[in-house]
Amino acid sequence: MDKTELNDEVQIDLSELFKLIKKHLKSIVIFMLIGAILVGAYTAFMVDKKYSSQGTILLKAEVVDGAIDNNQLNSNESMIANYIKLLQGNNIQDKIAKNLDISSNLVSSALHVSNTEETQIIEISATTTDPGLSKRIVDETISVFTETVKEILDVSNIIIVDNAEINTTPVSPNIQKNMVLGAIAGIVISLGYILLTYLLDSKIKNADVAEQILNLPVLGIVPYFEDQ
């Protein structure tokens, strides 16, 4: 194997690489801290905080002769999917937007509707940058939905289980999570830089490498002493 072929090969001496990483450990920690601080500061001061409110409604089954009407209970379960589609539809969301004097797009992006499996409970939540607005969207959604269902289907068995409340604790962004990601990014960048400098370093580091490149035995090594 000639010198050109050896130079074209990428050879990584793990022991040398670990020594290099250990040598630059302080720099890695600094990059980690810088990454965490920068991402944390950006998240805290540049990213809008979002607040969520949630309300819960229940489709109540009628009680006949002291017992729940199973037929209506089954009917309620089968209607859950239809009610969720109705809540997510433009008809109700446009009414909510008009009543609150906000855009339909804002209502659509803020509103989330879900059903607890095997129950007649529908959870309605809204997430915006304004905690008061999030509550108003949930309240208005329940109000408009109740009126619409009564008008279209002549159904009045919807009761409010939990009213929406103003939540002043932001649900996003997660500063701690983002800082951890920033720290990881700092570590990756610093390690990438160390690996790159190692691969681009063409200096002969020991006698074994010299023998491989020159294809000649090493007769002696001149020790290096730093000036005192």
C-alpha positions as CSV (number, residue, x, y, z in Angstrom):
1,M,0.0,0.0,0.0
2,D,1.5,3.3,-1.0
3,K,1.6,6.6,0.8
4,T,-1.3,8.1,-1.3
5,E,-3.6,5.3,-0.4
6,L,-2.8,5.6,3.3
7,N,-3.4,9.4,3.2
8,D,-6.8,8.8,1.5
9,E,-8.0,6.5,4.3
10,V,-9.7,7.9,7.3
11,Q,-8.1,6.4,10.3
12,I,-9.5,7.1,13.8
13,D,-7.4,6.2,16.8
14,L,-10.1,6.0,19.5
15,S,-7.6,6.3,22.3
16,E,-6.1,9.5,20.8
17,L,-9.7,10.8,20.2
18,F,-10.7,10.2,23.8
19,K,-7.5,11.9,24.9
20,L,-8.4,14.9,22.7
21,I,-11.9,15.0,24.1
22,K,-10.6,14.8,27.7
23,K,-8.2,17.6,26.8
24,H,-11.0,19.8,25.6
25,L,-13.5,18.8,28.4
26,K,-13.6,22.3,29.7
27,S,-14.5,23.7,26.3
28,I,-17.3,21.0,25.9
29,V,-18.8,22.1,29.3
30,I,-18.6,25.8,28.2
31,F,-20.4,25.0,24.9
32,M,-23.0,23.0,26.8
33,L,-23.7,25.9,29.2
34,I,-23.7,28.5,26.4
35,G,-26.2,26.3,24.4
36,A,-28.5,25.9,27.4
37,I,-28.4,29.6,28.3
38,L,-28.9,30.9,24.8
39,V,-31.9,28.6,24.1
40,G,-33.3,29.3,27.6
41,A,-33.1,33.0,27.1
42,Y,-34.6,32.8,23.6
43,T,-37.5,30.6,25.0
44,A,-38.1,32.9,27.9
45,F,-38.0,36.3,26.1
46,M,-38.7,35.6,22.4
47,V,-41.3,32.7,22.4
48,D,-44.9,33.6,23.2
49,K,-46.3,31.8,26.2
50,K,-49.5,29.9,25.7
51,Y,-52.3,29.3,28.2
52,S,-55.0,26.6,28.2
53,S,-58.4,26.3,29.6
54,Q,-60.7,23.3,29.6
55,G,-64.4,22.6,30.1
56,T,-66.2,19.3,30.2
57,I,-69.7,18.4,29.1
58,L,-71.8,15.3,29.6
59,L,-74.5,13.7,27.5
60,K,-77.0,12.8,30.2
61,A,-79.2,9.7,29.7
62,E,-82.8,9.9,30.9
63,V,-83.9,8.1,34.0
64,V,-87.0,6.0,33.5
65,D,-88.7,4.4,36.5
66,G,-85.6,5.0,38.6
67,A,-83.2,3.4,36.1
68,I,-81.1,4.8,33.3
69,D,-82.5,4.4,29.9
70,N,-80.0,2.0,28.2
71,N,-81.3,2.7,24.8
72,Q,-80.5,6.4,25.2
73,L,-77.2,5.6,26.8
74,N,-76.2,3.6,23.7
75,S,-77.6,6.4,21.5
76,N,-75.4,8.9,23.3
77,E,-72.3,6.8,22.8
78,S,-73.0,6.5,19.1
79,M,-73.6,10.2,18.8
80,I,-70.3,11.2,20.4
81,A,-68.3,11.1,17.2
82,N,-71.0,13.2,15.5
83,Y,-70.9,15.8,18.2
84,I,-67.1,16.0,18.0
85,K,-67.3,16.6,14.3
86,L,-70.0,19.2,14.8
87,L,-67.7,21.0,17.4
88,Q,-64.9,20.9,14.9
89,G,-67.0,22.1,12.0
90,N,-67.0,25.6,10.4
91,N,-70.6,26.3,11.4
92,I,-70.0,26.3,15.1
93,Q,-66.5,27.8,14.9
94,D,-67.7,30.7,12.7
95,K,-70.4,31.5,15.3
96,I,-67.8,31.4,18.1
97,A,-65.5,33.7,16.2
98,K,-68.3,36.1,15.4
99,N,-69.6,36.2,19.0
100,L,-66.1,36.8,20.4
101,D,-65.0,39.2,17.5
102,I,-62.0,37.1,16.6
103,S,-61.0,35.2,13.5
104,S,-62.2,31.7,12.6
105,N,-58.6,30.6,12.0
106,L,-57.8,31.6,15.6
107,V,-60.7,29.5,16.9
108,S,-59.8,26.6,14.8
109,S,-56.1,26.6,15.8
110,A,-56.9,27.1,19.5
111,L,-59.8,24.7,20.0
112,H,-59.3,21.0,20.8
113,V,-62.1,18.5,21.4
114,S,-61.8,15.0,22.7
115,N,-63.8,12.2,24.3
116,T,-62.8,10.0,27.2
117,E,-63.1,6.4,25.9
118,E,-66.3,4.5,26.7
119,T,-67.9,7.6,28.4
120,Q,-70.4,10.2,27.4
121,I,-68.0,13.0,28.4
122,I,-66.6,15.5,25.9
123,E,-63.6,17.6,26.9
124,I,-63.3,21.0,25.2
125,S,-60.0,22.9,25.6
126,A,-58.6,26.1,24.0
127,T,-55.0,27.2,24.0
128,T,-53.9,30.8,23.1
129,T,-51.5,33.4,24.2
130,D,-54.2,35.1,26.4
131,P,-55.5,33.1,29.4
132,G,-58.7,35.1,29.4
133,L,-59.3,34.4,25.7
134,S,-58.7,30.7,26.2
135,K,-61.5,30.6,28.8
136,R,-63.9,32.7,26.7
137,I,-63.4,30.4,23.7
138,V,-64.3,27.3,25.8
139,D,-67.3,29.0,27.4
140,E,-68.6,30.2,24.0
141,T,-68.0,26.8,22.4
142,I,-70.1,25.1,25.0
143,S,-72.8,27.7,24.7
144,V,-73.0,27.7,20.9
145,F,-72.8,23.9,20.7
146,T,-75.6,23.4,23.2
147,E,-77.8,25.9,21.3
148,T,-77.0,24.3,17.9
149,V,-77.6,20.7,19.0
150,K,-81.0,21.8,20.6
151,E,-81.9,23.6,17.4
152,I,-80.9,21.0,14.9
153,L,-81.5,17.7,16.8
154,D,-84.0,18.9,19.4
155,V,-81.7,17.5,22.1
156,S,-81.4,19.2,25.5
157,N,-79.6,16.5,27.5
158,I,-76.2,18.2,27.6
159,I,-75.0,19.3,31.0
160,I,-71.8,21.1,32.0
161,V,-69.6,19.0,34.3
162,D,-66.7,21.4,34.6
163,N,-66.7,25.1,33.7
164,A,-63.6,26.6,32.1
165,E,-61.3,28.6,34.4
166,I,-58.6,31.1,33.7
167,N,-55.2,29.3,33.9
168,T,-52.3,31.7,34.4
169,T,-49.7,29.0,34.3
170,P,-48.4,28.6,30.7
171,V,-48.6,25.2,29.1
172,S,-45.8,26.1,26.6
173,P,-43.0,26.7,25.9
174,N,-41.2,24.3,28.2
175,I,-38.1,26.3,29.2
176,Q,-36.4,23.4,31.1
177,K,-36.9,21.0,28.2
178,N,-35.6,23.5,25.7
179,M,-32.6,24.3,27.9
180,V,-31.7,20.6,28.0
181,L,-32.0,20.4,24.2
182,G,-29.8,23.5,23.9
183,A,-27.2,21.9,26.2
184,I,-27.2,18.7,24.1
185,A,-26.8,20.8,20.9
186,G,-23.8,22.6,22.5
187,I,-22.2,19.2,23.3
188,V,-22.9,17.9,19.8
189,I,-21.4,21.0,18.2
190,S,-18.3,20.9,20.4
191,L,-17.7,17.2,19.8
192,G,-18.2,17.7,16.1
193,Y,-15.6,20.4,16.1
194,I,-13.2,18.3,18.0
195,L,-13.7,15.3,15.6
196,L,-13.3,17.6,12.6
197,T,-10.0,19.0,13.9
198,Y,-8.8,15.5,14.7
199,L,-9.6,14.2,11.2
200,L,-8.0,17.3,9.5
201,D,-4.8,17.0,11.6
202,S,-2.2,15.6,9.2
203,K,0.7,15.5,11.7
204,I,2.4,12.2,12.4
205,K,1.6,11.5,16.1
206,N,3.7,8.4,16.8
207,A,6.3,6.0,15.4
208,D,3.7,3.4,14.3
209,V,2.0,5.9,12.0
210,A,5.4,7.0,10.6
211,E,6.2,3.4,9.7
212,Q,2.9,2.9,8.0
213,I,3.2,6.0,5.9
214,L,6.9,5.7,5.0
215,N,7.0,1.9,4.8
216,L,10.3,2.1,6.6
217,P,11.4,1.1,10.1
218,V,11.8,3.9,12.7
219,L,15.4,3.8,13.9
220,G,15.0,6.3,16.7
221,I,12.8,9.0,18.2
222,V,14.0,12.4,19.1
223,P,12.4,13.5,22.4
224,Y,10.7,16.9,22.5
225,F,11.4,19.1,25.5
226,E,9.5,22.4,26.0
227,D,11.7,25.4,26.9
228,Q,11.7,26.2,30.6
